[in-house]
Amino acid sequence: MINREEAFVLLKKYLRDDDNIKYSLAVEAVSREIAKRLDRDEELWGLTGLLHNIDYEYTSSEPEKRGSLSAQLLEDLLPVRGINAIKANNYMHTDYIPTTSLDKSLIAVDAATGFIIVTARSMPSKKIADVDLLKLMNNFSDPSFAIRYNRNKIQLCADIGIELEDFFELILNTLKQISDKLTL
C-alpha cells in the first residue's frame, strides 16, 4: 500500500487546483476520524479519502468516467477495498454497488464534507468556525440549499452506525481542527 507521503505527491501530480487539493485533504481528515470512531483501518480509510478524487480534473467533463480512471491510476497502490470504495463513490456510472462500511462512509463523507464547506462559504465570514450544528441541520432540511449535494448520500451515515446529527458534528469538528489548511 502506498504511504501517506507518496499518496500526497501522487495527488498533487493529478490535481493542480488548490481547492481540489484542499477538498481531498478535508475528506482524508474526516475519513480518518470516522475510521477511528468505528475502530477501522485509519490509514486505509484516510488514503482512500485523500485519493478519492484523484481523477477529478481529468473527468470533470466526463463524470461517468470518475472513479474508474482513479481505479486504474491506483491499481497496486491502494488495497482493493479502497479502490472499490472509490468506484462505489460514483456507483451510478461505475456499476460498483456500495456494500462495505468503507464504501458507504466515503460516499457519505464526500457529500457531507462538500455540504458543510458550502455552508461555511454561505456565512458572512466565509469561515467554518461560524458554522454550528443547528445551521447545518437547518440547511440540510432546506431542499433549495446546496442542491448539488445529495441528501440520500449523506444519510448513508446511518448505514455505518452514525446518526446524521452526530455525523455532521464529527465532520464539522474535524474541519474546524484543520481549517487553517483549508483556508476556511
N, C-alpha and C positions, 0 to 999 in steps of 0.2 A: 504494500500500500504506500502510496506517495505520502511524504510527510507534509506538515503544515507549511513550512518554508517553501518547499518545492511547489506545493499547490498554489501558493500566493504568486510565485513567479509565473507559473502557467496561466493563472487568472489574468495577470497583467499583460501577458502576451496576447491574449484573445480579447480582452476588454480594454478599450482605450478611454472610454468616457468615465470621468471621475465619479459621477453619480452612480453609474452601474457598478463600479468597484465598491463604493461605499454601501450600496444596497446589498451586495454579496457579503460584505463584512457584517452587516446587520443580521442577515439570515443565518450566517455562521454562528454568531454570538447567541442568537435566540435558540438555534438548533442545539447548541451545546448545553444551554440551560434546560431545555426540555429533556434532553438525554439524561442529564444529572438528576432531574426530578423523577424520571421514570426508571432510573438505575440501568441505563443502557450505555452503549459504547460512545462516550463523548467525542472521541477522536473521529470515529467514522461519521457520526451524525454532524459534527462540525464541518468536516471536509465536504460532506455531501451538501450541506447548506452553502458553504463557500463556493463550490464549483457548480451549483445547480443551474446557473445562468451563463455558463462559460461560452455558450454559442449564441447568446442573445444578439450581439451586434451583427452576427453573420446571418441570423434568421429573422431579423426584425420585419423584413418584407415578406417572409415566408414562414409564418408562425407554425405551420403544420410540420416543419422540419425541426422545430425546437425540441430538445430532449434527445432526439435520435442522433443529431450531429454531436451533441455532448457525449452520448454513449460511445460513439466512435472515437472521439478525442480522448476519452478517459479509460478506454479498454486497457486492461492490465495495470492501470494506475490506481484505480479505486475498486474495492470489492464489488462483486456482482450486486449485492444488496444496495449499495449506494447508487450504482448505475441504474438499477431498476427503479429506485425512488425518483431519480432524475427523469426517467422516462415516464413514470407514473404522474409526475407533476404536469405533464401535458398529455394526459391519458386520452383526451378527445381525439388526438392525432396520432399518438404512438401505439394505440391499442394495447398498452400495458395497463391493466386494471390495478389500481392501488389496493393492496391486500394487507401489507405489513404495517406495523406501527410507524416505521421509518417512512414508508410511502405516504401514509396519511398525514403524518406530522409535517413533512416537507410541504405538502400541498397547503395545509392549514397555516403553517408559519409563513410561507411565501405570501399568501393572500393577506393575512392579518398584519404582517410587518408593513407591507405596502399601504394598507388601510390606515395604520397608525401614523405612518410618515405623512400621508396626505392630510390626516387630521392635524398634525403638527404644523404643516405648511399653511393650513387654513386659519391658524391662530394669528392674531395681530402681531405677535412677537416672532412668529415662524419657528418657535422653539419647542422642542419635545418636553422641556421642563414645565411648560404651562399646560400640558395635556394631562387630564386626570381620567379616572375610570368612568365617572359619570358622563363626561364629554364623549368618550369612546362609545359607551352604550347608547347614548342619545343619537350619535351619528350612525351607529350600526342599525338602529331602528328606523332611520330616515332613508327610505329607498332611493331618494334623489341625491343622496350624498355618496360620492365616490362610487358611482355605478359600475365602474370598471372592475371593482373588487367583489368577486362572487361570495355572497354571504354563506352559501352552502359549503363552499370550500373551507371557509373559516370555521364553520361549525363541525368540521371533521375532527376538531379538537376533542369532542365528546367521544369519538371512536377510540381515542388513545387514553381516555380516562381523565380528561381535564375539562371542567366546566368552562363555558365561554367567559364569564367574568374573571375567573382565575387565570385563564389563558391570556386574556388581554392584559391583566395586571402583571403577569410574569413577563410578557413581551415588553410592555411599557417600562417596567423597572430595568430590564436588560438594556433597552435602547437608551434610557437615561444614563446608565452607567458608562456607555460608550459614545455619548452624544458629541464629545469633542472630536472623535474620529470621524463622525458622520456629519459634522458641522450642522447640527440640528439644535 
